[in-house]
């Protein structure tokens, strides 16, 4: 959210050079900044080197055993095995997570395969999750399942449409608990999946903040320090308020993923026409390189159009500077947590705030644009629900709420 969280983390690591760090981010692009910002810490990116059998995980394990500082991705980190975590515990690492982790990943497994592995006593099921019982397997058919079960669990969830069960890889709590300290650099943490996950396993955390002194950012004990933009956020974000263009999103669930499935014809064509109209006529002085838009991946082809197609940025975009020159934005979606994921949390006694979840994802996307450099942006939000959520957030900032702290566990 442009509050200097990464800069504060770099300062913290440089001031604690005797500690050992693993810095993880959604994309490896961020690792270049970490390496240049902490030259004396000699951060290494694990690679597929021949001396480690072309395995990033083997290279990572070797680096940890040497006590080296590591910069890697969320996805690579989620594959750490118990052997890797044991080495992390021995060497007392601190982890810094740039943006929240995804908790569940779809896993394409057939119920019959899971039953076969259960009957053969390779895996066990406690009513909630599948775990590895016997890793002595050298075949090919279930190789991927065994690989992931060495670092994660599998959970099953009833399909919302009924019928077959859905299977998901689940983040292991040990991936967090193996570290001496964990810092999570994010915004609106309570609206994110990682927060719900930590509540399931009763993993405690505390809020910290980021303060600025001139051009220097650093962590502070007081969360909620308001950046300069918070005082005039309404002047920085201009939302398209055109009754005709916005009427397509009047219903509370309009532009949700299920809405697109039910309205693949005329309504979607109308939405595409609205997007074209906004870029072509309302923002007629905008250039292609200043435009950015998003929708669900499954709806991208139906909505792309002349003059803006190449400005597509995935709706949950994080930690990217690629779009920081974009001033004219279209967010053609209505965000709800995946039903299966929401069911997983509720099954474990955790309620989910859908509006806070939607806000956290939308703001991450918006903050990839020119607003991160203090420039005014213009946005078309055809969903009435998403407009309301954004307006409520802006009101909370100007009225003194809207905590903009980073988070620390």
C-alpha positions as CSV (number, residue, x, y, z in Angstrom):
1,X,0.0,0.0,0.0
2,X,3.0,2.3,-0.5
3,X,3.7,2.8,3.2
4,X,7.4,1.9,3.1
5,X,6.9,-1.6,4.6
6,X,9.6,-3.1,2.4
7,X,12.0,-0.2,3.0
8,X,11.4,-0.6,6.8
9,X,12.2,-4.3,6.5
10,X,15.4,-3.6,4.7
11,X,16.4,-1.1,7.4
12,X,15.5,-3.7,10.1
13,X,17.6,-6.5,8.4
14,X,20.6,-4.2,7.9
15,X,20.4,-3.3,11.6
16,X,20.2,-7.0,12.7
17,X,23.0,-8.3,10.4
18,X,23.8,-11.0,13.0
19,X,20.4,-12.6,12.5
20,X,19.6,-15.0,9.6
21,X,16.8,-14.1,7.3
22,X,14.5,-15.7,4.7
23,X,12.6,-13.1,2.8
24,X,9.7,-14.3,0.7
25,X,7.6,-12.3,-1.8
26,X,5.0,-13.2,-4.5
27,X,7.5,-12.7,-7.3
28,X,11.3,-13.0,-7.6
29,X,11.5,-9.4,-8.9
30,X,11.4,-8.1,-5.4
31,X,14.5,-10.2,-4.4
32,X,16.7,-7.9,-6.6
33,X,15.6,-4.9,-4.4
34,X,16.4,-6.9,-1.2
35,X,19.8,-7.9,-2.4
36,X,20.7,-4.4,-3.5
37,X,19.2,-2.9,-0.3
38,X,21.2,-5.3,2.0
39,X,24.5,-5.7,0.3
40,X,26.4,-6.8,3.4
41,X,23.8,-9.6,4.1
42,X,24.6,-11.3,0.7
43,X,21.1,-12.6,0.0
44,X,21.0,-15.7,-2.3
45,X,18.2,-16.8,-4.6
46,X,18.0,-20.6,-4.6
47,X,18.2,-22.0,-8.1
48,X,18.0,-25.2,-10.1
49,X,21.7,-26.0,-10.0
50,X,23.2,-29.2,-11.3
51,X,25.1,-29.9,-8.1
52,X,21.8,-30.0,-6.3
53,X,20.1,-32.3,-8.8
54,X,18.4,-29.3,-10.4
55,X,16.3,-28.9,-7.2
56,X,15.6,-25.5,-5.7
57,X,14.6,-27.2,-2.5
58,X,17.9,-29.1,-2.2
59,X,19.8,-25.8,-2.9
60,X,17.6,-24.0,-0.3
61,X,18.4,-26.7,2.3
62,X,22.2,-26.4,1.6
63,X,22.0,-22.6,2.0
64,X,20.1,-22.9,5.3
65,X,22.7,-25.4,6.6
66,X,25.3,-22.8,5.8
67,X,23.3,-20.1,7.6
68,X,22.9,-18.0,4.5
69,X,20.3,-15.3,3.9
70,X,17.7,-16.3,1.3
71,X,15.3,-14.4,-0.9
72,X,12.7,-16.6,-2.5
73,X,9.0,-16.8,-3.5
74,X,5.8,-17.7,-1.7
75,X,5.4,-20.8,-3.8
76,X,8.9,-22.1,-3.3
77,X,8.6,-21.5,0.5
78,X,5.3,-23.5,0.7
79,X,7.2,-26.6,-0.5
80,X,9.7,-26.7,2.4
81,X,9.8,-30.1,3.9
82,X,10.2,-31.1,7.6
83,X,13.9,-31.6,7.0
84,X,14.2,-28.0,5.8
85,X,12.1,-26.7,8.7
86,X,14.3,-28.6,11.2
87,X,17.3,-26.8,9.7
88,X,15.5,-23.5,10.0
89,X,14.9,-24.2,13.7
90,X,18.5,-25.2,14.3
91,X,19.8,-22.0,12.8
92,X,17.2,-19.7,14.4
93,X,16.0,-17.9,11.3
94,X,13.7,-14.9,11.0
95,X,11.2,-14.8,8.2
96,X,9.8,-11.7,6.5
97,X,6.7,-12.3,4.3
98,X,6.0,-9.6,1.7
99,X,2.2,-9.7,1.4
100,X,-0.1,-12.4,2.7
101,X,0.2,-16.1,1.7
102,X,-2.4,-18.1,-0.1
103,X,-3.6,-20.9,2.2
104,X,-5.4,-23.4,-0.1
105,X,-4.5,-24.5,-3.6
106,X,-6.7,-26.7,-5.8
107,X,-5.4,-30.2,-6.1
108,X,-6.7,-32.4,-8.9
109,X,-7.1,-35.7,-7.1
110,X,-9.8,-38.3,-7.6
111,X,-11.6,-39.7,-4.6
112,X,-10.8,-43.2,-5.7
113,X,-7.0,-42.5,-5.6
114,X,-7.3,-41.2,-2.1
115,X,-9.2,-44.3,-1.0
116,X,-6.6,-46.5,-2.6
117,X,-3.8,-44.7,-0.6
118,X,-5.9,-44.9,2.6
119,X,-6.5,-48.6,2.2
120,X,-2.8,-49.2,1.5
121,X,-1.9,-47.2,4.7
122,X,0.2,-44.7,2.9
123,X,-1.9,-41.8,4.2
124,X,-4.3,-41.3,7.1
125,X,-7.4,-39.1,7.5
126,X,-8.5,-37.5,10.8
127,X,-11.8,-36.3,9.6
128,X,-10.3,-32.9,8.5
129,X,-7.1,-33.5,6.7
130,X,-5.0,-36.2,5.1
131,X,-1.4,-36.8,6.3
132,X,1.4,-38.9,5.1
133,X,1.9,-42.1,7.1
134,X,4.4,-44.1,4.9
135,X,6.7,-42.2,2.5
136,X,8.3,-45.4,1.2
137,X,6.8,-45.0,-2.3
138,X,8.9,-45.0,-5.5
139,X,6.1,-45.1,-8.2
140,X,5.0,-42.4,-10.6
141,X,1.2,-42.5,-10.4
142,X,1.0,-40.7,-7.0
143,X,4.4,-39.0,-7.0
144,X,2.9,-35.5,-6.8
145,X,0.7,-36.4,-3.9
146,X,3.6,-37.8,-1.9
147,X,5.7,-34.8,-2.8
148,X,3.2,-32.3,-1.4
149,X,2.3,-34.3,1.6
150,X,5.9,-34.1,2.7
151,X,5.4,-30.4,3.3
152,X,1.6,-29.9,3.5
153,X,-1.7,-31.6,4.3
154,X,-4.6,-32.3,2.0
155,X,-8.1,-31.4,3.0
156,X,-11.4,-32.4,1.4
157,X,-14.4,-30.1,1.1
158,X,-17.9,-30.9,-0.2
159,X,-18.4,-29.4,-3.7
160,X,-20.8,-26.4,-3.5
161,X,-22.6,-27.9,-6.5
162,X,-22.9,-31.3,-4.7
163,X,-21.5,-34.6,-5.9
164,X,-17.8,-35.2,-5.7
165,X,-15.5,-33.9,-3.0
166,X,-12.9,-31.2,-3.7
167,X,-9.4,-31.6,-2.6
168,X,-7.0,-28.8,-1.6
169,X,-3.4,-28.6,-0.5
170,X,-3.3,-26.7,2.8
171,X,-0.5,-24.6,4.1
172,X,1.1,-26.3,7.1
173,X,1.2,-24.2,10.4
174,X,4.8,-25.6,10.9
175,X,5.9,-23.4,8.0
176,X,5.3,-20.4,10.3
177,X,6.2,-21.9,13.7
178,X,9.6,-23.1,12.6
179,X,11.0,-19.5,12.7
180,X,12.1,-17.5,15.7
181,X,10.2,-14.5,14.4
182,X,7.9,-13.8,11.5
183,X,7.1,-10.4,10.1
184,X,4.2,-10.1,7.7
185,X,4.3,-7.0,5.5
186,X,0.7,-6.4,4.5
187,X,-2.4,-4.3,4.8
188,X,-5.9,-5.2,6.2
189,X,-4.5,-8.4,7.6
190,X,-7.8,-9.3,9.3
191,X,-9.5,-9.6,5.9
192,X,-7.0,-12.0,4.5
193,X,-6.8,-15.8,4.3
194,X,-3.6,-16.0,6.4
195,X,-5.4,-14.4,9.3
196,X,-8.2,-16.9,9.3
197,X,-5.6,-19.7,9.0
198,X,-3.7,-18.5,12.0
199,X,-6.9,-18.3,14.1
200,X,-7.6,-22.0,13.3
201,X,-4.2,-22.9,14.8
202,X,-4.3,-20.3,17.5
203,X,-1.1,-18.6,16.3
204,X,-0.8,-15.3,18.0
205,X,0.4,-12.0,16.5
206,X,0.6,-8.3,17.3
207,X,0.3,-5.2,15.1
208,X,3.3,-3.0,14.5
209,X,3.5,0.1,12.3
210,X,5.8,1.9,10.0
211,X,7.0,5.4,10.7
212,X,8.7,7.8,8.4
213,X,11.5,10.3,9.2
214,X,12.3,12.2,6.0
215,X,13.1,9.5,3.4
216,X,13.8,6.8,6.0
217,X,11.1,4.2,6.9
218,X,11.3,2.0,10.0
219,X,9.2,-0.3,12.1
220,X,7.6,1.1,15.2
221,X,5.5,-0.2,18.1
222,X,2.6,2.1,17.3
223,X,0.4,0.7,14.5
224,X,-1.9,2.8,12.4
225,X,0.4,5.7,11.5
226,X,-1.4,7.4,8.7
227,X,0.5,8.2,5.5
228,X,0.1,11.6,3.8
229,X,-2.3,10.3,1.2
230,X,-4.9,9.3,3.9
231,X,-5.7,13.0,4.5
232,X,-6.9,13.6,1.0
233,X,-7.7,10.1,-0.4
234,X,-11.0,11.3,-1.9
235,X,-9.0,13.8,-4.1
236,X,-6.7,11.0,-5.3
237,X,-9.3,8.5,-6.4
238,X,-12.0,9.6,-8.8
239,X,-14.7,7.0,-9.3
240,X,-16.9,7.0,-12.4
241,X,-20.4,7.9,-11.2
242,X,-22.5,7.4,-14.4
243,X,-25.9,5.9,-13.7
244,X,-26.2,4.2,-17.1
245,X,-22.7,2.7,-17.0
246,X,-23.1,1.6,-13.4
247,X,-26.6,0.1,-13.7
248,X,-25.2,-3.2,-14.8
249,X,-23.8,-3.7,-11.3
250,X,-26.8,-2.6,-9.3
251,X,-27.6,-6.0,-7.8
252,X,-25.5,-6.9,-4.8
253,X,-24.0,-10.0,-6.4
254,X,-23.6,-8.6,-10.0
255,X,-20.2,-9.1,-11.6
256,X,-19.4,-12.0,-9.1
257,X,-17.9,-15.1,-10.6
258,X,-21.2,-16.9,-10.5
259,X,-22.8,-13.9,-12.2
260,X,-20.4,-14.2,-15.2
261,X,-21.3,-17.9,-15.5
262,X,-25.0,-17.1,-15.6
263,X,-24.7,-14.0,-17.9
264,X,-22.3,-15.1,-20.6
265,X,-24.4,-13.4,-23.4
266,X,-26.0,-10.0,-23.5
267,X,-25.0,-8.8,-20.1
268,X,-21.4,-9.5,-20.6
269,X,-21.4,-7.9,-24.0
270,X,-23.0,-4.8,-22.4
271,X,-20.2,-4.8,-19.7
272,X,-17.6,-5.0,-22.4
273,X,-19.2,-2.1,-24.2
274,X,-19.2,-0.1,-21.0
275,X,-15.5,-0.7,-20.5
276,X,-14.8,0.4,-24.1
277,X,-17.0,3.5,-23.6
278,X,-15.1,4.5,-20.4
279,X,-11.7,4.2,-22.0
280,X,-12.7,5.6,-25.4
281,X,-15.1,8.4,-24.4
282,X,-15.0,9.3,-20.7
283,X,-11.2,9.1,-20.6
284,X,-10.6,10.0,-24.2
285,X,-7.3,11.7,-23.5
286,X,-5.8,8.6,-21.9
287,X,-3.2,6.6,-23.7
288,X,-3.0,2.8,-23.9
289,X,0.1,2.7,-21.7
290,X,-1.9,4.5,-18.9
291,X,-4.7,2.0,-18.8
292,X,-5.2,-0.9,-16.5
293,X,-8.1,-3.3,-16.1
294,X,-9.0,-6.6,-14.5
295,X,-11.7,-9.2,-14.2
296,X,-11.8,-12.9,-13.4
297,X,-9.3,-14.9,-15.4
298,X,-12.2,-16.9,-16.9
299,X,-13.9,-13.8,-18.1
300,X,-10.9,-12.0,-19.6
301,X,-11.4,-13.2,-23.2
302,X,-15.1,-12.1,-23.1
303,X,-14.2,-8.5,-21.9
304,X,-11.0,-7.6,-23.6
305,X,-11.2,-5.0,-26.3
306,X,-9.4,-2.6,-28.5
307,X,-7.2,-0.1,-26.8
308,X,-7.0,-1.7,-23.4
309,X,-6.4,-5.5,-23.7
310,X,-2.7,-5.3,-23.0
311,X,-3.3,-3.4,-19.8
312,X,-4.8,-6.4,-18.0
313,X,-3.5,-7.1,-14.5
314,X,-4.8,-10.1,-12.6
315,X,-7.4,-9.1,-10.0
316,X,-5.3,-10.2,-7.0
317,X,-2.1,-8.6,-8.2
318,X,0.5,-8.0,-5.5
319,X,4.0,-6.6,-5.1
320,X,4.4,-5.5,-8.7
321,X,5.7,-2.2,-10.0
322,X,4.9,-3.0,-13.6
323,X,1.8,-0.8,-13.6
324,X,2.9,2.2,-11.6
325,X,2.3,4.5,-14.5
326,X,-1.4,3.5,-15.0
327,X,-3.9,6.2,-14.1
328,X,-7.1,5.0,-15.7
329,X,-8.4,1.8,-14.1
330,X,-11.3,-0.6,-14.6
331,X,-12.0,-3.3,-12.0
332,X,-14.8,-5.3,-13.6
333,X,-15.4,-7.9,-10.8
334,X,-17.2,-8.4,-7.5
335,X,-15.0,-10.3,-5.1
336,X,-16.1,-13.0,-2.7
337,X,-14.0,-15.6,-1.0
338,X,-14.0,-18.9,-2.8
339,X,-17.0,-20.9,-1.4
340,X,-14.8,-24.0,-0.8
341,X,-12.2,-21.9,1.1
342,X,-14.9,-20.2,3.1
343,X,-16.4,-23.5,4.0
344,X,-12.9,-24.7,5.1
345,X,-12.6,-21.9,7.6
346,X,-16.2,-22.1,8.8
347,X,-15.8,-25.9,9.3
348,X,-13.0,-25.0,11.7
349,X,-15.1,-22.4,13.6
350,X,-13.7,-19.3,11.9
351,X,-16.1,-16.7,10.4
352,X,-15.1,-14.7,7.4
353,X,-15.7,-11.1,6.7
354,X,-16.4,-11.1,2.9
355,X,-16.3,-7.3,2.6
356,X,-13.0,-6.9,4.3
357,X,-11.7,-9.7,2.2
358,X,-12.9,-8.0,-1.0
359,X,-11.4,-4.7,0.1
360,X,-8.0,-6.2,0.8
361,X,-7.8,-7.7,-2.6
362,X,-9.1,-4.6,-4.5
363,X,-6.8,-2.2,-2.7
364,X,-3.7,-4.3,-3.4
365,X,-4.7,-4.1,-7.1
366,X,-5.4,-0.4,-7.0
367,X,-2.1,0.3,-5.4
368,X,-0.2,-1.3,-8.3
369,X,-1.2,1.9,-10.2
370,X,0.1,5.5,-10.3
371,X,-1.4,6.2,-6.9
372,X,1.6,4.5,-5.3
373,X,3.6,7.5,-6.5
374,X,1.1,10.0,-5.2
375,X,-0.7,10.6,-8.6
376,X,-4.4,10.9,-9.0
377,X,-6.2,7.9,-10.5
378,X,-9.6,7.4,-12.2
379,X,-11.5,4.1,-11.7
380,X,-14.6,2.5,-13.1
381,X,-16.1,0.1,-10.6
382,X,-19.3,-1.3,-12.2
383,X,-20.2,-3.4,-9.2
384,X,-22.3,-1.3,-6.7
385,X,-21.0,-3.5,-3.9
386,X,-17.3,-2.9,-4.7
387,X,-18.0,0.9,-5.0
388,X,-19.7,0.9,-1.6
389,X,-16.8,-1.0,0.0
390,X,-14.3,1.5,-1.5
391,X,-16.2,4.5,-0.5
392,X,-16.6,3.2,3.1
393,X,-12.9,2.7,3.3
394,X,-12.1,6.2,2.0
395,X,-14.6,7.6,4.5
396,X,-12.9,5.7,7.3
397,X,-9.5,7.1,6.4
398,X,-10.7,10.7,6.3
399,X,-12.6,10.2,9.6
400,X,-9.5,8.8,11.4
401,X,-10.1,5.1,11.0
402,X,-8.8,2.6,8.4
403,X,-5.7,1.2,10.1
404,X,-2.9,1.2,7.6
405,X,-0.4,-0.6,9.7
406,X,1.8,-3.4,8.6
407,X,1.4,-6.6,10.6
408,X,3.8,-8.7,12.7
409,X,3.4,-12.1,14.1
